[in-house]
């Protein structure tokens, strides 16, 4: 079977990580060929995909909507059995490419972030275009997969039907450690870790304001793992750090392909996002037995944590509640490491890949 993963770029985002995890599992099936198709090369995970033995094909376009004809030509030549795409613009372009070649019945599109929040600051025209893509163009697909039930509900409402909408959670990249993670009780500071690109979505200002309240006791250090996606947001965050005199309490690591090292060294994982689609990093942290504190944002965290059973949930943009939750978790852990690791197994790469394979089989066989 020949599977195309169509995504605008292979960066550090959640959808990219999902596709790489699925590709790793699919490659184990004899006779399966994996190809990533991107707008252009140069993103962080292109080399990762190539090293894993996958093909990466660049359409060499400056914008995703310019890829429609080039991708249609590639489809005609390569004749993939299934195309799986991610992100609204790319999904629409992929469906139009497939329409030209008569292959729309074998396209699965995926959504990975809450649409309402993700589109919030876009122009009125852009919002209308994106809504048109979901409500009309998506109907050309055989299946729409959303990464949380909340997001599925949102997409269903826009499409006006749930006939083609399914929920499959994201896989976690890491399995249980060979030996349990051990906190160093002799450390002077509690190590907090946040993982995600510097963007408005991640709402790092709220996390920094929470840290400002905590550092009155001089007992916490925050490491933010992820590249700078938005320079304006990064400058704003640094201004906030300087105003609170937190330079000695925060470390930015930038992009890394060894994020597991930071989970391993941390004491508590914190997600301060204003919105998500799922929250891959929550499950990643749990797989290391790392306690989780997250905003109860749309969508994903409450589903992963089962409304607070496996981690603490706080309101979005509430630095006081976030600081209080961190203090509570420091002195009175909610659940054990073993319970967290066990929960993370529900999102294993093998388990999620099997769900995708079942969806692929249904699509391919329905149009054989």
C-alpha positions in Angstrom: 0.0 0.0 0.0 1.2 3.5 -0.9 0.3 6.1 1.7 0.8 9.9 1.2 0.9 12.2 4.2 0.1 15.7 2.9 1.1 18.6 5.1 2.3 22.1 4.3 5.6 21.7 6.2 7.2 19.1 8.5 7.8 21.4 11.4 7.6 20.9 15.2 3.8 21.0 15.4 1.4 18.4 16.8 0.1 17.2 13.4 3.6 16.7 12.2 4.4 14.5 15.2 1.2 12.5 14.7 2.1 11.8 11.1 5.6 10.8 11.9 4.3 8.4 14.6 1.7 6.9 12.2 4.4 6.5 9.5 6.7 4.7 11.9 3.9 2.1 12.7 2.7 1.8 9.1 6.2 1.2 7.8 6.2 -2.0 9.9 3.6 -3.5 7.5 5.3 -5.3 4.7 4.8 -3.7 1.3 3.9 -0.3 2.7 5.5 2.8 1.1 5.3 6.1 3.0 5.7 9.5 1.3 5.5 12.9 3.0 4.4 15.7 0.6 5.2 19.2 1.7 5.0 22.7 0.1 8.7 23.2 0.4 11.7 21.8 2.2 13.6 23.3 5.1 11.4 22.5 8.2 12.8 20.9 11.3 11.5 17.4 10.8 12.2 16.8 7.1 15.5 15.2 8.1 13.7 13.1 10.8 11.4 11.7 8.2 14.2 10.9 5.8 16.3 9.2 8.5 13.3 7.1 9.4 13.3 5.7 5.8 10.4 7.7 4.4 10.3 9.7 1.2 9.8 13.4 1.3 8.5 15.1 -1.8 8.5 18.9 -2.1 6.0 20.6 -4.4 8.2 23.8 -4.3 5.4 26.3 -3.9 5.3 29.5 -1.8 1.7 29.0 -0.7 -0.4 25.9 0.0 -3.2 26.9 -2.4 -0.6 27.1 -5.2 0.1 23.4 -4.7 -3.2 22.2 -6.2 -2.0 21.6 -9.7 1.5 20.3 -8.8 0.0 17.9 -6.3 -2.6 16.7 -8.8 0.3 15.9 -11.2 2.1 13.9 -8.5 -1.1 12.0 -7.7 -1.5 11.0 -11.3 2.1 9.8 -11.5 2.3 8.0 -8.1 -1.3 6.8 -7.7 -1.3 6.6 -3.9 -3.8 4.2 -2.3 -4.7 6.7 0.4 -3.9 10.4 1.1 -4.0 11.7 4.7 -3.8 15.5 5.0 -3.7 17.9 7.9 -4.6 21.6 8.5 -7.6 23.3 7.0 -5.9 25.1 4.0 -3.9 22.0 3.1 -6.9 19.8 3.5 -8.9 21.9 1.0 -6.0 22.1 -1.4 -5.5 18.3 -1.2 -9.2 17.6 -1.9 -9.1 19.9 -4.9 -6.0 18.2 -6.2 -7.6 14.9 -5.8 -10.8 16.1 -7.5 -8.9 17.0 -10.6 -7.6 13.4 -10.7 -10.8 11.7 -9.6 -9.2 10.5 -6.3 -11.4 12.4 -3.8 -12.8 9.1 -2.5 -9.4 8.1 -1.1 -8.6 11.3 0.9 -8.8 11.4 4.7 -8.5 14.9 6.1 -7.6 15.6 9.7 -8.1 18.5 12.0 -5.8 19.1 15.0 -6.8 22.4 16.6 -10.0 24.2 17.8 -11.2 26.1 14.7 -13.0 28.9 16.5 -10.0 29.9 18.5 -7.5 29.2 15.7 -9.4 31.5 13.3 -10.1 34.2 15.9 -7.7 36.8 14.7 -8.0 36.2 11.0 -9.7 38.7 8.7 -13.4 38.4 8.1 -12.7 37.3 4.5 -10.2 34.6 5.6 -12.7 33.3 8.2 -15.4 33.0 5.5 -13.0 31.1 3.2 -12.0 28.7 6.0 -15.6 28.1 6.9 -16.4 27.4 3.3 -13.6 24.9 3.1 -14.9 22.9 6.1 -18.6 23.2 5.3 -18.4 22.5 1.6 -14.9 21.3 0.4 -14.6 18.7 3.2 -17.6 16.9 1.9 -15.4 15.8 -1.0 -13.4 13.7 1.4 -14.2 10.1 2.4 -13.6 10.8 6.1 -12.7 13.6 8.4 -10.7 12.6 11.5 -10.6 15.0 14.5 -8.2 14.5 17.4 -10.8 15.1 20.2 -14.5 14.7 20.7 -14.9 18.4 21.2 -13.3 19.2 17.9 -15.4 16.6 16.2 -18.5 18.3 17.5 -17.3 21.6 16.2 -16.5 20.2 12.7 -19.7 18.3 12.6 -21.6 21.5 13.2 -19.8 23.3 10.4 -20.3 20.5 8.0 -23.9 20.0 9.0 -23.5 16.3 9.3 -21.6 13.7 11.3 -21.7 11.1 8.6 -18.0 11.6 7.7 -16.6 12.8 11.0 -14.7 10.4 13.4 -12.6 11.0 16.5 -9.1 9.3 16.8 -6.9 10.6 19.6 -3.3 11.5 18.9 -0.5 8.9 19.7 2.2 9.4 22.2 5.8 9.1 20.9 7.3 7.7 24.0 6.8 4.4 25.9 7.3 3.7 29.6 10.9 4.3 30.7 13.1 1.3 31.5 13.5 2.7 35.0 11.0 5.0 36.8 11.7 8.7 36.7 13.1 9.7 40.1 12.8 13.2 41.5 16.0 14.6 43.0 14.7 15.7 46.4 17.9 17.5 47.1 17.3 20.1 44.3 16.8 23.6 45.5 14.2 24.3 42.9 11.2 22.4 41.5 11.7 22.1 37.8 8.6 23.0 35.7 8.6 22.2 32.0 6.4 23.5 29.2 6.6 22.1 25.7 5.4 24.0 22.6 6.3 26.6 20.1 6.3 30.3 21.1 2.9 31.3 19.8 -0.1 33.2 21.1 -2.0 29.8 21.3 0.3 28.5 24.0 -0.3 31.6 26.2 3.1 31.6 27.9 2.4 35.1 29.4 -0.1 33.5 31.8 2.5 30.8 32.8 5.1 33.5 33.3 2.7 35.5 35.5 2.0 32.4 37.5 5.8 31.8 37.9 6.2 35.4 39.1 3.8 34.6 42.0 5.7 31.4 42.8 9.2 32.8 42.7 8.5 34.8 45.8 9.6 31.7 47.6 12.6 31.3 45.2 11.7 27.6 44.7 10.8 27.1 41.0 12.5 27.1 37.6 10.7 26.9 34.3 12.1 25.5 31.1 10.2 26.2 27.9 11.0 23.7 25.1 10.1 24.7 21.6 11.2 27.0 18.7 10.1 30.5 18.1 7.2 30.5 15.7 6.2 34.1 16.3 8.9 36.7 16.9 6.4 39.3 18.1 5.1 36.9 20.8 8.7 36.0 21.8 9.6 39.7 22.2 6.5 40.3 24.3 7.3 37.3 26.5 10.8 38.5 27.1 9.5 42.0 28.0 7.2 40.3 30.6 10.1 38.3 32.0 12.3 41.4 32.3 9.5 43.3 34.0 9.1 40.6 36.6 12.9 40.1 36.9 12.5 36.4 36.1 15.6 36.1 33.9 17.2 33.6 36.4 14.0 31.5 36.7 13.3 30.7 33.0 15.2 28.9 30.3 14.3 28.8 26.6 15.8 25.8 24.9 14.6 26.4 21.3 13.7 23.5 19.1 15.0 20.1 20.0 14.5 16.5 18.8 15.4 15.3 22.3 12.4 16.6 24.2 12.4 13.4 26.2 15.5 14.6 28.1 13.4 17.5 29.4 10.5 15.4 30.4 13.0 13.1 32.2 14.5 16.0 34.2 11.3 17.8 35.1 9.2 17.6 38.2 5.9 19.0 36.9 4.6 19.5 33.3 2.5 22.6 32.7 0.3 23.5 29.7 -1.0 27.0 29.7 -2.6 27.0 26.2 -5.5 29.2 25.3 -6.7 26.5 22.9 -5.6 23.1 21.6 -7.0 20.4 19.4 -5.8 17.6 21.6 -2.6 18.3 23.5 0.0 15.7 22.5 2.5 17.0 25.0 0.2 16.1 27.9 0.2 12.5 27.0 4.0 12.6 26.3 4.6 14.0 29.8 2.3 11.3 31.4 4.3 8.6 29.6 7.2 9.7 31.8 5.1 9.6 34.9 5.3 13.4 35.0 2.5 15.2 36.9 0.3 17.4 34.6 -1.3 20.8 35.2 -3.2 22.1 32.2 -5.7 24.8 31.3 -9.2 23.4 30.6 -9.0 24.8 27.1 -10.9 23.8 23.9 -10.2 21.0 23.1 -8.4 17.9 24.4 -7.0 18.4 27.9 -10.2 17.5 29.8 -10.6 14.4 27.6 -7.1 13.2 28.2 -7.2 13.9 31.9 -10.8 12.7 32.3 -11.9 16.0 33.8 -9.2 16.2 36.4 -8.8 12.5 37.3 -5.3 12.3 36.0 -4.1 15.9 36.2 -5.1 19.3 37.5 -7.3 21.5 35.2 -7.4 25.3 35.6 -9.3 28.0 33.8 -7.7 29.6 30.7 -5.7 32.8 31.3 -6.0 32.5 35.1 -2.5 32.9 36.4 -3.6 32.8 40.1 -5.4 29.4 39.6 -2.3 28.1 37.7 0.1 29.2 40.4 -2.2 27.6 43.1 -2.4 24.3 41.1 1.4 24.2 40.8 1.8 24.7 44.6 -0.8 22.0 45.3 0.9 19.5 43.0 4.3 20.3 44.5 3.1 19.5 48.0 0.3 17.0 47.4 0.7 15.0 44.1 -2.7 14.1 42.6 -1.8 10.6 41.3 1.2 8.3 41.2 3.7 8.0 38.4 2.5 4.5 37.7 -1.1 5.6 37.2 0.0 8.3 34.8 2.2 5.9 32.8 -0.7 3.4 32.6 -3.1 6.1 31.3 -0.6 7.2 28.6 -0.7 3.6 27.2 -4.3 4.3 26.0 -2.6 6.6 23.4 0.2 4.4 22.3 1.5 4.7 18.7 0.5 1.1 18.1 -3.1 1.6 19.4 -3.7 4.8 17.5 -2.1 3.4 14.3 -4.5 0.5 14.4 -7.4 2.8 14.6 -6.1 4.8 11.6 -5.5 1.5 9.7 -9.1 0.5 10.3 -10.3 3.8 8.9 -8.0 3.5 5.9 -9.2 0.0 5.2 -12.8 1.1 5.3 -12.1 4.0 2.9 -10.1 1.9 0.5 -12.5 -1.1 0.5 -15.5 1.1 0.1 -14.1 2.4 -3.2 -12.3 -0.7 -4.5 
